[in-house]
Amino acid sequence: MGTRKKEMAAQLKENRKHIAFAKLNDCPTSPRKMRLMADLIRGNEVEKALSVLRFSAKESSKRLEKLLLSAISNWQAKNEDADIEKAGLYIKEIRVDSGAMLKRLRPAPQGRGHRIRKRSNHVTMVLGAQDNAQS
């Protein structure tokens, strides 16, 4: 491996140190309901997002709160010497994708069947640290 590649790899590793992510797979909530909560916290600082999720009555907010706490602990594991308050963590990206769908049939009148689709989703959350706080 050349010196230029080593420098690029070191720079890439340094850039990755300022972000952390967490994933929630196969969450048994419809993606539409999860996106409502995800849109509320996208781009917010971590403290504000935690308070929004904690005081929301929606069921998906509890799952997102747990995911956000996991992402924060992942960031702490990468940056053991850094302080969370000084880092200025914010939700850089949050993505809700649809997952597997359980399909069922429910009996309906006159011998018919209505299809029930039990949806699930995958959530990916990326935290970023503000650059001015890292200096």
Secondary structure, DSSP 8 states (H G I E B T S, - for coil): --HHHHHHHHHHHHHHTTEEEEEEEEESS-HHHHHHHHHHHTT-BHHHHHHHHHT---HHHHHHHHHHHHHHHHHHHH-SSS-HHHHTEEEEEEEEEE---EEEEEE-GGG-EEEEEE--EEEEEEEEE-HHHH-
